[in-house]
Structure formats: C-alpha cells, structure tokens
C-alpha cells in the first residue's frame, strides 16, 4: 500500500531525552529565564541573525583580559576563543554576537527522593520531602500524594481504589498506568484511556515493531515503546510505529541556516506510514560557520545512545533511582544517581554516547580550542570513554556539572 507523505517535525531525539522527562512534566518545569540564562546558545534560537557565527582559536597577536574567553570581531564576524583558566568556569554570555567572559554559574539543583542532598536541604518540590542522612526522603508506599515527585524510588503516584497514593511501579504486561513513569523503569504506558488506568498497559520500551498500531495518546507522549522511538498516522487514520527514521543523506546533512528552518532536513520516507520526519537546521561551532540538520533517531550516534539508555533502563542499578530519572536528563542529582549505582565504566559509556549525540552537529569540524572553551565536557567525556571509564568519582561529577552549565 502506498501512503501519502506525512510531514512531522521532530525535536532531536537526544534533546528530547535530555529534557523530556524533566521539562515536559508540569511539576518539573523550570522557569524559562533560568533555562535561557544557563543554555543561551543552544536553547534560545538565533532568531536575530540569518547566518551562523564562525568560531576559531585566539591568535597569538590578540590580547585577552584574564576573564575573556571569547572575542567577537564584528569585521569578520568571527568569535576567537581561549579556554578559561579555572576548569570550574564556563564561557558565558547573555548576547550571542558579543564578547564572552569566564563565569562560575551555579547549576540548577533538582534533587528528588532517593537523591543526595546537602545538610541545608535542596530537595525538590515541597516541604514534605526532607533531607535526612544525606538523602532526599519522600513518601512511602500507601501514603497519599498528588505527584510522583513525592514518592520514593520504585514508586509513583497512582489511583488505588479512587485514592491517589504512592504505589509500586507497574510491571510489563500489567494494567493501571496513566503515564510512562507509572511503569517499571524499562517500560512505557500504552494509553487507551486518559481517565481509566485499568484500560492501559505497561509495555517494554522499544518492543513494538514497525507497523504496530498504537493509540493516538501513546503516539503523542510515549512513542519510545516503538523500536524506532517514532510513530505516525497513516492515510487510514491509524497510528503506527515507524521503521528506523534516518537522515536523507550522509550525516551531518548540510542545510542553509534560517531561524527555526527545517528546509532540506527531511528524513527518508518511512515505508510503514509514509511519514517524513523533519529536524531543525542548527549551527556548528566551526571556523566556516557551517550549519547542519539535527540528527534523526535512527542515525548512528542516536542509535548508539538508545542502546546505552536501554542498558541503563534494564539494569538493576536504576531501581535505586527515582522513576523520573529513567531517561538521561543529566541534571545534577540524576548524574550522581546514575554514576553512584551504575558504576564508573557503564556510566562513562552512557555519558559519552549522550554528549556525543546531543553535540554531534555543534561539534562537527570544530577545533579543539573551541570545544575546550565552550564545551570542555565533550573532550573530557571522550577521553574518559577511551580510557575505559577510569575517571574517579569527583572528576565525573565535575564533568557532569560543567555539562549542565552550558549545554542542551
């Protein structure tokens, strides 16, 4: 059967994984001002310019102040870079086309039940979650709740006999879920009803083959139950899991930058649904000012990341983490939770695959001096990965913190 072409705009898979479980849930929304302050270049689109900036190394003749890490030359539209002396600092700016200075910006702290916390207490959500013996303590099983944020690891806020209470995560093949976080760590919710959880079933992530029919609600919020992580509506009005969605050309596919443009960034057409997935044209941080299409979920860096995410979700270690931390978000406590229980070697692989996928376009053909200035975690994660994950705990936490300060 030949399906008419369906065009779908897809946010980068890595970006979705990075912020999806954090920012898509209404209880975990961060203020937009905080997001744009911490991630100015990659979260806030370049809507005031129609070309990408050029990035290269500081020349020997250029004089920088001790705090200057980036000098914007308006004549050639090039940003000349020099890494900050203090490894804890980041090269920060509030204006895209301007000089950049080294700044030590504190990360956004989100500690959920089960996460480490300070003596002063930095546990997220409300006063019912306390910091005891260095851990955020949530509510136990059977306690009434209004959000899964209140529940301890291994539980979510579910309707039990009409009462919302913390209950054990639901197993694969069992009913009772309303969202993926109600299911065990390696499963999502196949939603048939948004009101009656008894009609919904937990399904293992990635277990549904191309062409499998799912509900519209599942396709909208939980398409990662599909092996391709994508779904689309065909010409018969059915929502089906797609086949592997890959870029229509060798990655990264070059495109002409324009604000929020998807021109030239379509995937190969999916044979199951006729869908054509579009990503947004993004700037690379190199000396040519190149721009490339965002990766598709089936492209090799994203596929490698998905494998590591599934390894994490199927591990015994994840059961000690909060249900919201099943998807890598790499925000302070999530990093610490994954590293603390997952082990340094598998964690280093997960971290590298994540950073490599999310930074693939930005880092393409970038010089090391530029990466060391603006994205120091990229090369550090690569080095640690190549060394077999032998970085000590403190270095890994510092690496994760530097990543959170300036990425996404």
Residue pairs with C-beta under 8 A, 6 or more apart in sequence:
2 274
3 234
3 235
3 273
3 274
4 235
4 274
5 269
5 274
5 275
5 276
6 232
6 233
6 234
6 273
6 274
6 275
6 276
7 266
7 275
7 276
7 278
8 232
8 275
8 276
8 277
8 278
9 262
9 277
9 278
9 279
9 280
10 230
10 245
10 267
10 277
10 278
10 279
10 294
10 296
10 297
11 279
11 280
12 279
12 280
12 294
12 295
12 358
13 229
13 295
13 296
13 297
13 302
13 305
13 306
13 357
14 295
14 301
14 302
14 305
14 354
14 357
14 358
15 294
15 358
15 408
17 305
17 309
17 327
17 328
17 329
17 354
18 328
18 329
18 330
18 354
18 358
18 408
19 329
19 408
20 327
20 329
21 28
21 181
21 324
21 325
21 326
21 327
21 329
22 28
22 30
22 110
22 324
22 329
22 331
23 29
23 30
23 35
25 181
25 324
27 125
27 147
27 149
28 110
28 124
28 149
28 324
30 108
34 108
35 43
35 408
36 43
36 44
37 94
37 105
38 105
38 107
38 108
38 404
38 405
38 406
39 406
39 407
39 408
40 92
40 93
40 94
40 96
41 96
41 374
41 406
42 362
42 407
42 408
43 408
45 259
45 260
46 52
46 96
46 257
46 259
46 283
47 259
47 260
48 96
49 96
49 97
50 257
50 258
50 259
51 77
51 257
51 289
52 257
52 283
52 284
52 289
52 290
52 291
53 72
53 77
53 78
53 79
53 96
53 97
53 283
53 285
53 289
54 76
54 77
54 78
54 79
54 286
54 287
54 288
54 289
55 78
55 79
55 81
55 285
55 286
55 287
55 366
55 367
55 370
55 374
56 78
56 79
56 80
56 81
56 287
56 367
56 369
56 370
57 80
57 81
57 82
57 367
57 369
57 370
58 64
58 71
58 80
58 81
58 82
58 369
59 80
62 71
62 80
64 71
64 82
66 85
67 101
67 102
68 82
68 99
68 100
68 101
68 102
69 81
69 82
69 83
69 84
69 91
69 100
69 101
69 102
69 373
70 79
70 80
70 81
70 82
70 91
70 93
70 99
70 100
70 101
70 373
70 374
71 79
71 80
71 81
71 99
71 100
72 78
72 79
72 97
72 98
72 99
72 100
73 79
73 80
74 97
77 97
77 289
78 287
79 100
81 91
81 100
81 369
81 370
81 373
81 374
82 369
82 373
83 91
83 369
83 372
83 373
83 376
84 90
84 91
84 102
84 373
85 102
86 102
86 104
87 376
87 398
87 402
88 104
88 398
88 402
89 102
89 103
89 104
90 102
90 103
90 104
90 105
90 402
90 405
90 406
91 100
91 101
91 102
91 103
91 373
91 374
91 406
92 100
92 101
92 102
92 103
92 105
92 406
93 99
93 100
93 101
105 405
107 331
107 332
107 401
107 404
107 405
108 331
108 332
108 404
109 122
109 124
109 332
109 333
110 124
110 331
110 332
110 333
110 334
111 117
111 122
111 123
111 124
111 136
111 332
111 333
112 123
112 124
112 125
112 129
112 136
112 138
112 149
112 322
112 324
112 325
112 333
113 123
113 129
113 136
113 137
113 138
113 139
113 149
113 150
113 151
113 152
113 153
113 322
114 135
114 136
114 138
114 152
114 153
114 320
114 321
114 322
114 337
115 123
115 135
115 136
115 321
115 322
115 333
115 334
115 336
115 337
116 134
116 135
116 136
116 333
116 336
116 340
117 123
117 131
117 134
117 135
117 136
118 131
119 131
119 134
120 131
121 130
121 131
122 131
123 129
123 130
123 131
123 136
123 137
124 136
124 149
125 147
125 149
125 150
126 150
128 138
128 139
128 150
129 136
129 137
129 138
129 149
129 150
130 136
130 137
131 137
137 152
138 149
138 150
138 151
138 152
138 166
139 145
139 150
139 151
139 152
139 166
140 152
140 166
141 155
141 165
141 166
141 167
141 168
142 165
142 166
142 167
143 150
143 151
143 165
143 166
144 163
144 164
144 165
145 151
145 157
145 164
145 165
145 166
146 157
146 164
147 157
148 155
148 156
148 157
148 166
148 181
148 182
148 323
148 324
149 324
150 157
150 166
151 157
151 166
151 323
152 166
152 322
153 319
153 320
153 321
153 322
153 323
154 168
154 169
154 319
154 323
155 166
155 167
155 168
155 169
155 323
156 166
156 167
156 169
156 181
156 182
156 323
157 164
157 165
157 166
157 167
158 164
158 165
158 166
158 167
158 170
158 176
158 177
158 178
158 182
158 197
159 178
159 197
160 167
169 182
169 183
169 184
169 185
169 323
170 176
170 177
170 182
170 183
170 184
170 187
170 202
171 183
171 184
171 187
171 202
172 183
172 184
172 186
172 187
172 202
172 203
172 204
173 201
173 202
173 203
174 201
174 202
175 197
175 198
175 199
175 200
175 201
175 202
176 182
176 197
176 198
176 200
177 183
177 189
177 191
177 197
177 200
177 201
177 202
178 189
178 191
178 194
178 197
178 200
179 189
179 221
179 222
180 187
180 188
180 189
180 221
180 222
180 224
180 326
181 323
181 324
181 326
182 189
182 197
182 202
182 323
183 189
183 202
183 203
184 202
185 313
185 314
185 318
185 319
185 321
185 323
185 326
186 204
186 205
186 310
186 313
186 314
186 326
187 202
187 203
187 204
187 205
187 225
188 202
188 203
188 205
188 218
188 222
188 224
188 225
189 200
189 201
189 202
189 203
189 218
189 222
190 200
190 201
190 202
190 203
190 214
190 215
190 218
190 222
190 225
191 200
191 215
191 217
191 218
191 221
191 222
192 199
192 200
192 201
192 215
192 217
193 199
193 200
194 217
203 225
204 225
205 224
205 225
205 310
205 313
206 224
206 225
206 226
206 227
206 229
206 306
206 310
207 225
207 227
208 214
208 225
208 226
208 227
208 241
209 227
209 241
210 226
210 227
210 228
210 240
210 241
210 242
210 243
210 244
210 270
210 272
211 240
211 241
211 243
211 272
212 226
212 240
212 241
213 238
213 239
213 240
214 223
214 225
214 226
214 231
214 239
214 240
214 241
215 239
216 233
216 239
218 225
218 231
218 239
219 231
219 232
219 233
219 239
223 229
223 230
223 231
223 241
225 241
226 241
226 242
227 241
228 241
228 242
228 243
228 244
228 245
228 297
228 298
229 297
229 306
230 241
230 242
230 245
230 270
230 275
230 277
230 297
231 239
231 240
231 241
231 242
231 273
232 239
232 240
232 242
232 270
232 273
232 274
232 275
233 239
233 240
233 273
234 240
234 272
234 273
234 274
235 274
240 272
240 273
241 272
242 270
242 272
242 273
242 275
242 277
243 270
243 271
243 272
244 297
244 298
244 303
245 267
245 268
245 270
245 275
245 277
245 296
245 297
245 298
246 267
246 268
246 296
246 298
246 299
247 253
247 267
247 268
247 293
247 295
247 296
247 299
248 266
248 267
248 268
251 292
251 295
251 299
251 300
251 301
251 360
252 284
252 292
252 293
252 295
252 360
252 361
252 364
253 264
253 265
253 292
253 293
254 264
254 290
254 291
254 292
254 293
255 261
255 263
255 264
255 265
255 281
255 291
255 292
255 293
256 263
256 264
256 281
256 291
257 281
257 282
257 283
257 291
258 281
260 280
261 280
261 281
262 278
262 279
262 280
262 281
263 281
264 281
264 293
265 278
265 279
265 280
265 281
265 293
265 294
266 276
266 277
266 278
267 276
267 277
267 278
267 279
267 296
267 298
268 276
269 275
269 276
270 276
270 277
277 296
279 293
279 294
279 295
279 296
280 293
280 294
281 291
281 292
281 293
281 294
282 291
282 292
282 293
282 294
282 361
282 362
283 289
283 290
283 291
283 362
284 290
284 291
284 292
284 361
284 362
284 363
284 364
284 365
284 366
285 362
285 363
285 366
285 370
285 371
285 374
285 375
286 364
286 365
286 366
286 367
286 370
287 367
288 365
290 364
290 365
292 361
292 364
293 361
294 361
295 301
295 302
295 357
295 360
295 361
296 302
297 303
297 306
301 353
301 356
301 357
301 360
302 357
304 353
304 356
304 357
305 353
305 354
305 356
305 357
307 353
308 349
308 350
308 353
308 354
309 327
309 328
309 350
311 346
311 350
312 318
312 326
312 328
312 338
312 342
312 346
312 350
313 326
315 342
315 346
317 338
317 341
317 342
317 343
318 325
318 326
318 338
318 341
318 342
320 337
320 341
321 334
321 337
321 338
321 341
322 337
325 333
325 334
325 337
325 338
328 334
328 338
328 350
328 354
330 351
330 354
330 400
330 403
330 404
331 404
332 400
332 401
332 404
335 351
335 396
335 397
335 400
335 401
335 404
336 397
336 400
338 347
338 350
339 347
339 393
339 396
339 397
339 400
342 350
344 389
344 390
344 391
344 392
344 393
344 396
345 388
345 389
345 390
346 389
347 389
347 396
348 381
348 384
348 385
348 388
348 389
348 391
348 396
349 385
349 389
351 381
351 384
351 385
351 396
351 399
351 400
352 381
352 382
352 384
352 385
355 377
355 378
355 381
355 403
355 407
356 378
356 381
356 382
358 407
358 408
359 375
359 378
359 407
362 375
363 371
363 375
363 378
368 379
371 378
371 379
372 379
374 406
375 406
375 407
376 402
377 399
377 400
377 402
377 403
377 407
380 395
380 399
380 402
381 399
381 403
384 390
384 391
384 395
384 396
384 399
391 399
